[in-house]
Amino acid sequence: MRLLVVEDHFDTAEAFSRLLDLYKFTVDVARNTHEAMELCERNTYVVLLADIGLPDGTGWELMKELLSRCPVRGIAVSGYGYDDDIRKSLEAGFAEHLTKPVAAEKLIAAIERVAALPLPESSPPR
């Protein structure tokens, strides 16, 4: 299963990558929304794991943009964990919102749940 992790904090991205590798996922890492868009144009991902606070935008904007171009299932993984943040993640198209720090078992279970969901339909660009 191929995953895209969008995380600007180097140590967090590395930790996610190592953990997911242990569970036999194929992982690509993007440090910002621009890199994520480029990777999604070249590859197909089963699940996107995205931070909300990114240097060139938000994970919410990224998810909306990706859904306008290609179907992808998403999980927001962020330090932002208020009810309003979770609501915004779901409104943007994420299937789930996990608040950092997240336990490995909880992350893997969320990936498995979200991967089993049908692909969202792409919407026309706005």
N, CA and C atoms as a LAMMPS dump frame, in Angstrom:
ITEM: TIMESTEP
0
ITEM: NUMBER OF ATOMS
378
ITEM: BOX BOUNDS ff ff ff
-5.0000000000000000e+02 5.0000000000000000e+02
-5.0000000000000000e+02 5.0000000000000000e+02
-5.0000000000000000e+02 5.0000000000000000e+02
ITEM: ATOMS id mol type element x y z
1 1 1 N 0.854 -1.171 0
2 1 2 C 0 0 0
3 1 3 C 0.899 1.232 0
4 2 1 N 0.653 2.135 -0.923
5 2 2 C 1.472 3.336 -1.045
6 2 3 C 0.802 4.517 -0.347
7 3 1 N 1.566 5.176 0.518
8 3 2 C 1.077 6.308 1.3
9 3 3 C 1.904 7.549 0.998
10 4 1 N 1.264 8.692 1.084
11 4 2 C 1.963 9.969 1.006
12 4 3 C 1.837 10.657 2.348
13 5 1 N 2.976 10.98 2.944
14 5 2 C 3.032 11.726 4.204
15 5 3 C 3.446 13.152 3.869
16 6 1 N 2.633 14.119 4.275
17 6 2 C 2.948 15.537 4.057
18 6 3 C 3.188 16.143 5.428
19 7 1 N 4.458 16.389 5.718
20 7 2 C 4.874 16.846 7.056
21 7 3 C 6.13 17.69 6.899
22 8 1 N 6.098 18.928 7.399
23 8 2 C 7.242 19.817 7.257
24 8 3 C 8.279 19.66 8.365
25 9 1 N 7.922 19.057 9.48
26 9 2 C 8.863 18.857 10.574
27 9 3 C 9.675 17.595 10.279
28 10 1 N 10.987 17.769 10.075
29 10 2 C 11.839 16.673 9.614
30 10 3 C 11.762 15.445 10.515
31 11 1 N 11.918 15.634 11.822
32 11 2 C 11.927 14.487 12.741
33 11 3 C 10.592 13.743 12.737
34 12 1 N 9.486 14.477 12.663
35 12 2 C 8.17 13.839 12.627
36 12 3 C 7.991 13.06 11.331
37 13 1 N 8.381 13.666 10.214
38 13 2 C 8.28 12.975 8.925
39 13 3 C 9.118 11.7 8.924
40 14 1 N 10.296 11.787 9.486
41 14 2 C 11.189 10.618 9.549
42 14 3 C 10.6 9.535 10.448
43 15 1 N 10.023 9.92 11.568
44 15 2 C 9.412 8.948 12.479
45 15 3 C 8.227 8.245 11.813
46 16 1 N 7.372 9.018 11.137
47 16 2 C 6.244 8.414 10.417
48 16 3 C 6.756 7.449 9.35
49 17 1 N 7.742 7.883 8.609
50 17 2 C 8.281 7.061 7.521
51 17 3 C 8.845 5.743 8.043
52 18 1 N 9.61 5.807 9.101
53 18 2 C 10.185 4.587 9.689
54 18 3 C 9.107 3.661 10.243
55 19 1 N 8.157 4.232 10.958
56 19 2 C 7.07 3.435 11.521
57 19 3 C 6.287 2.735 10.41
58 20 1 N 5.91 3.484 9.402
59 20 2 C 5.106 2.91 8.32
60 20 3 C 5.891 1.871 7.524
61 21 1 N 7.175 2.072 7.41
62 21 2 C 8.03 1.084 6.749
63 21 3 C 8.012 -0.238 7.525
64 22 1 N 8.005 -0.161 8.845
65 22 2 C 7.939 -1.377 9.667
66 22 3 C 6.661 -2.176 9.388
67 23 1 N 5.603 -1.461 9.034
68 23 2 C 4.329 -2.109 8.736
69 23 3 C 4.194 -2.436 7.239
70 24 1 N 5.311 -2.334 6.519
71 24 2 C 5.401 -2.727 5.101
72 24 3 C 4.624 -1.818 4.156
73 25 1 N 4.425 -0.554 4.541
74 25 2 C 3.837 0.415 3.628
75 25 3 C 4.95 1.017 2.783
76 26 1 N 4.639 1.386 1.567
77 26 2 C 5.541 2.165 0.735
78 26 3 C 5.208 3.627 1.015
79 27 1 N 6.211 4.408 1.379
80 27 2 C 5.961 5.777 1.837
81 27 3 C 6.775 6.785 1.04
82 28 1 N 6.096 7.829 0.574
83 28 2 C 6.751 9.004 0.012
84 28 3 C 6.471 10.148 0.97
85 29 1 N 7.437 11.054 1.103
86 29 2 C 7.293 12.19 2.015
87 29 3 C 7.401 13.482 1.232
88 30 1 N 6.46 14.381 1.485
89 30 2 C 6.501 15.739 0.949
90 30 3 C 6.615 16.691 2.134
91 31 1 N 7.379 17.757 1.973
92 31 2 C 7.581 18.72 3.059
93 31 3 C 6.623 19.907 3.003
94 32 1 N 5.869 20.022 1.891
95 32 2 C 4.943 21.142 1.739
96 32 3 C 3.875 20.771 0.714
97 33 1 N 2.913 21.674 0.508
98 33 2 C 1.813 21.375 -0.411
99 33 3 C 2.287 21.261 -1.849
100 34 1 N 3.257 22.088 -2.232
101 34 2 C 3.782 22.051 -3.599
102 34 3 C 4.391 20.683 -3.918
103 35 1 N 5.238 20.184 -3.032
104 35 2 C 5.834 18.856 -3.242
105 35 3 C 4.758 17.777 -3.27
106 36 1 N 3.758 17.895 -2.412
107 36 2 C 2.677 16.907 -2.373
108 36 3 C 1.919 16.873 -3.694
109 37 1 N 1.624 18.045 -4.248
110 37 2 C 0.917 18.105 -5.529
111 37 3 C 1.754 17.457 -6.635
112 38 1 N 3.053 17.741 -6.643
113 38 2 C 3.926 17.146 -7.66
114 38 3 C 3.952 15.625 -7.541
115 39 1 N 4.068 15.122 -6.319
116 39 2 C 4.088 13.675 -6.122
117 39 3 C 2.759 13.036 -6.54
118 40 1 N 1.654 13.693 -6.252
119 40 2 C 0.343 13.136 -6.607
120 40 3 C 0.106 13.138 -8.111
121 41 1 N 0.768 14.033 -8.828
122 41 2 C 0.654 14.028 -10.283
123 41 3 C 1.397 12.847 -10.897
124 42 1 N 2.413 12.347 -10.197
125 42 2 C 3.24 11.253 -10.729
126 42 3 C 2.891 9.883 -10.165
127 43 1 N 2.216 9.832 -9.032
128 43 2 C 1.965 8.563 -8.343
129 43 3 C 0.521 8.467 -7.894
130 44 1 N 0.11 7.246 -7.604
131 44 2 C -1.217 6.997 -7.037
132 44 3 C -1.031 6.539 -5.6
133 45 1 N -1.74 7.181 -4.692
134 45 2 C -1.629 6.865 -3.274
135 45 3 C -2.946 6.32 -2.753
136 46 1 N -2.856 5.339 -1.884
137 46 2 C -4.047 4.782 -1.263
138 46 3 C -4.53 5.725 -0.16
139 47 1 N -3.582 6.26 0.621
140 47 2 C -3.929 7.16 1.724
141 47 3 C -2.914 8.298 1.792
142 48 1 N -3.419 9.477 2.061
143 48 2 C -2.622 10.677 2.312
144 48 3 C -2.674 10.957 3.802
145 49 1 N -1.515 11.13 4.427
146 49 2 C -1.43 11.586 5.817
147 49 3 C -0.874 12.994 5.761
148 50 1 N -1.627 13.974 6.206
149 50 2 C -1.169 15.351 6.056
150 50 3 C -1.287 16.142 7.348
151 51 1 N -0.221 16.878 7.631
152 51 2 C -0.237 17.858 8.708
153 51 3 C -1.139 19.008 8.256
154 52 1 N -1.659 19.772 9.171
155 52 2 C -2.5 20.911 8.812
156 52 3 C -1.653 22.164 8.606
157 53 1 N -0.715 22.436 9.505
158 53 2 C 0.118 23.624 9.39
159 53 3 C 1.347 23.336 8.542
160 54 1 N 1.337 23.819 7.298
161 54 2 C 2.454 23.606 6.378
162 54 3 C 3.021 24.958 5.965
163 55 1 N 4.28 24.996 5.52
164 55 2 C 4.906 26.285 5.236
165 55 3 C 4.292 27.06 4.069
166 56 1 N 3.638 26.377 3.139
167 56 2 C 3.099 27.066 1.969
168 56 3 C 1.586 26.915 1.831
169 57 1 N 0.924 26.634 2.924
170 57 2 C -0.526 26.48 2.902
171 57 3 C -0.963 25.612 4.061
172 58 1 N -2.173 25.09 3.952
173 58 2 C -2.677 24.214 5.002
174 58 3 C -3 22.836 4.422
175 59 1 N -3.042 21.868 5.289
176 59 2 C -3.471 20.542 4.872
177 59 3 C -4.91 20.563 4.387
178 60 1 N -5.719 21.465 4.916
179 60 2 C -7.102 21.589 4.463
180 60 3 C -7.14 22.031 3.009
181 61 1 N -6.336 23.053 2.666
182 61 2 C -6.275 23.519 1.279
183 61 3 C -5.745 22.42 0.366
184 62 1 N -4.725 21.714 0.843
185 62 2 C -4.142 20.628 0.059
186 62 3 C -5.176 19.555 -0.237
187 63 1 N -5.916 19.134 0.765
188 63 2 C -6.909 18.074 0.57
189 63 3 C -7.964 18.508 -0.432
190 64 1 N -8.454 19.721 -0.308
191 64 2 C -9.455 20.23 -1.259
192 64 3 C -8.891 20.241 -2.686
193 65 1 N -7.66 20.687 -2.828
194 65 2 C -7.039 20.748 -4.158
195 65 3 C -6.84 19.351 -4.728
196 66 1 N -6.366 18.429 -3.914
197 66 2 C -6.171 17.064 -4.391
198 66 3 C -7.494 16.441 -4.817
199 67 1 N -8.547 16.683 -4.07
200 67 2 C -9.848 16.123 -4.423
201 67 3 C -10.398 16.709 -5.717
202 68 1 N -9.94 17.907 -6.085
203 68 2 C -10.378 18.492 -7.353
204 68 3 C -9.607 17.895 -8.531
205 69 1 N -8.498 17.215 -8.251
206 69 2 C -7.646 16.678 -9.322
207 69 3 C -7.624 15.161 -9.385
208 70 1 N -7.603 14.538 -8.227
209 70 2 C -7.495 13.081 -8.205
210 70 3 C -8.13 12.545 -6.933
211 71 1 N -8.76 11.394 -7.029
212 71 2 C -9.359 10.842 -5.818
213 71 3 C -8.294 10.309 -4.868
214 72 1 N -8.362 10.707 -3.621
215 72 2 C -7.429 10.224 -2.606
216 72 3 C -8.15 10.226 -1.26
217 73 1 N -7.854 9.232 -0.46
218 73 2 C -8.403 9.17 0.888
219 73 3 C -7.414 9.875 1.806
220 74 1 N -7.897 10.637 2.76
221 74 2 C -6.977 11.407 3.587
222 74 3 C -7.219 11.289 5.072
223 75 1 N -6.11 11.396 5.798
224 75 2 C -6.135 11.472 7.258
225 75 3 C -5.332 12.713 7.648
226 76 1 N -5.963 13.62 8.371
227 76 2 C -5.25 14.765 8.928
228 76 3 C -4.556 14.283 10.199
229 77 1 N -3.269 14.596 10.317
230 77 2 C -2.494 14.24 11.511
231 77 3 C -1.831 15.532 11.964
232 78 1 N -2.36 16.115 13.037
233 78 2 C -1.962 17.472 13.376
234 78 3 C -1.933 17.711 14.873
235 79 1 N -1.197 18.721 15.255
236 79 2 C -1.222 19.197 16.632
237 79 3 C -2.485 19.994 16.908
238 80 1 N -3.187 20.387 15.847
239 80 2 C -4.45 21.096 15.98
240 80 3 C -5.534 20.074 16.289
241 81 1 N -6.096 20.13 17.492
242 81 2 C -7.046 19.103 17.874
243 81 3 C -8.344 19.599 18.479
244 82 1 N -8.635 20.893 18.327
245 82 2 C -9.905 21.405 18.834
246 82 3 C -11.057 20.914 17.95
247 83 1 N -12.26 20.944 18.49
248 83 2 C -13.432 20.5 17.729
249 83 3 C -13.533 21.219 16.385
250 84 1 N -13.241 22.52 16.369
251 84 2 C -13.311 23.289 15.125
252 84 3 C -12.273 22.798 14.104
253 85 1 N -11.087 22.413 14.581
254 85 2 C -10.048 21.88 13.689
255 85 3 C -10.495 20.563 13.072
256 86 1 N -11.082 19.717 13.878
257 86 2 C -11.559 18.415 13.392
258 86 3 C -12.685 18.618 12.38
259 87 1 N -13.581 19.538 12.681
260 87 2 C -14.679 19.855 11.757
261 87 3 C -14.124 20.339 10.416
262 88 1 N -13.137 21.242 10.459
263 88 2 C -12.536 21.76 9.226
264 88 3 C -11.866 20.643 8.422
265 89 1 N -11.245 19.698 9.116
266 89 2 C -10.6 18.574 8.419
267 89 3 C -11.638 17.739 7.682
268 90 1 N -12.74 17.438 8.353
269 90 2 C -13.788 16.636 7.716
270 90 3 C -14.434 17.402 6.565
271 91 1 N -14.643 18.694 6.742
272 91 2 C -15.219 19.522 5.676
273 91 3 C -14.288 19.604 4.462
274 92 1 N -12.98 19.575 4.699
275 92 2 C -12.005 19.645 3.608
276 92 3 C -11.939 18.338 2.819
277 93 1 N -12.463 17.258 3.408
278 93 2 C -12.457 15.988 2.699
279 93 3 C -11.649 14.886 3.349
280 94 1 N -11.015 15.19 4.489
281 94 2 C -10.302 14.138 5.206
282 94 3 C -11.325 13.157 5.788
283 95 1 N -10.988 11.882 5.761
284 95 2 C -11.871 10.864 6.333
285 95 3 C -11.752 10.829 7.849
286 96 1 N -10.566 11.162 8.358
287 96 2 C -10.323 11.145 9.805
288 96 3 C -9.359 12.269 10.166
289 97 1 N -9.362 12.613 11.457
290 97 2 C -8.445 13.618 11.997
291 97 3 C -7.839 13.026 13.269
292 98 1 N -6.516 12.884 13.283
293 98 2 C -5.798 12.398 14.46
294 98 3 C -4.968 13.543 15.027
295 99 1 N -4.948 13.648 16.346
296 99 2 C -4.191 14.711 16.994
297 99 3 C -2.857 14.169 17.491
298 100 1 N -1.774 14.882 17.147
299 100 2 C -0.423 14.508 17.592
300 100 3 C -0.284 14.807 19.07
301 101 1 N 0.494 14.034 19.786
302 101 2 C 1.153 12.823 19.308
303 101 3 C 0.132 11.693 19.194
304 102 1 N 0.325 10.843 18.193
305 102 2 C -0.601 9.74 17.961
306 102 3 C 0.139 8.418 18.155
307 103 1 N -0.476 7.506 18.877
308 103 2 C 0.127 6.194 19.111
309 103 3 C 0.182 5.413 17.8
310 104 1 N 1.22 4.626 17.647
311 104 2 C 1.426 3.848 16.424
312 104 3 C 0.206 2.988 16.103
313 105 1 N -0.335 2.316 17.106
314 105 2 C -1.47 1.428 16.876
315 105 3 C -2.686 2.201 16.37
316 106 1 N -2.885 3.384 16.915
317 106 2 C -4.017 4.216 16.499
318 106 3 C -3.828 4.69 15.055
319 107 1 N -2.607 5.06 14.688
320 107 2 C -2.313 5.502 13.329
321 107 3 C -2.527 4.367 12.331
322 108 1 N -1.995 3.195 12.63
323 108 2 C -2.126 2.048 11.72
324 108 3 C -3.592 1.654 11.573
325 109 1 N -4.331 1.651 12.669
326 109 2 C -5.762 1.314 12.602
327 109 3 C -6.517 2.317 11.739
328 110 1 N -6.184 3.604 11.861
329 110 2 C -6.839 4.632 11.051
330 110 3 C -6.51 4.44 9.571
331 111 1 N -5.254 4.137 9.261
332 111 2 C -4.865 3.905 7.868
333 111 3 C -5.652 2.729 7.296
334 112 1 N -5.748 1.661 8.05
335 112 2 C -6.485 0.48 7.57
336 112 3 C -7.967 0.794 7.36
337 113 1 N -8.575 1.566 8.269
338 113 2 C -9.988 1.942 8.114
339 113 3 C -10.189 2.8 6.866
340 114 1 N -9.337 3.806 6.73
341 114 2 C -9.499 4.751 5.632
342 114 3 C -9.19 4.089 4.287
343 115 1 N -8.195 3.22 4.254
344 115 2 C -7.855 2.528 3.009
345 115 3 C -9.004 1.663 2.514
346 116 1 N -9.845 1.196 3.424
347 116 2 C -10.973 0.337 3.061
348 116 3 C -12.167 1.134 2.527
349 117 1 N -12.144 2.45 2.674
350 117 2 C -13.244 3.287 2.196
351 117 3 C -13.208 3.388 0.674
352 118 1 N -14.359 3.614 0.058
353 118 2 C -14.346 3.845 -1.39
354 118 3 C -13.612 5.149 -1.694
355 119 1 N -13.027 5.207 -2.876
356 119 2 C -12.345 6.435 -3.284
357 119 3 C -13.35 7.561 -3.44
358 120 1 N -12.996 8.755 -2.964
359 120 2 C -13.888 9.9 -3.208
360 120 3 C -13.849 10.261 -4.693
361 121 1 N -14.931 10.802 -5.186
362 121 2 C -14.956 11.232 -6.575
363 121 3 C -14.251 12.583 -6.676
364 122 1 N -13.503 12.756 -7.76
365 122 2 C -12.872 14.052 -8.008
366 122 3 C -13.969 15.045 -8.368
367 123 1 N -13.79 16.256 -7.882
368 123 2 C -14.732 17.299 -8.243
369 123 3 C -14.057 18.218 -9.244
370 124 1 N -14.827 18.929 -10.046
371 124 2 C -14.192 19.819 -11.028
372 124 3 C -13.402 20.923 -10.35
373 125 1 N -12.275 21.337 -10.937
374 125 2 C -11.484 22.427 -10.331
375 125 3 C -12.316 23.689 -10.181
376 126 1 N -11.998 24.452 -9.14
377 126 2 C -12.745 25.702 -8.887
378 126 3 C -11.953 26.896 -9.344
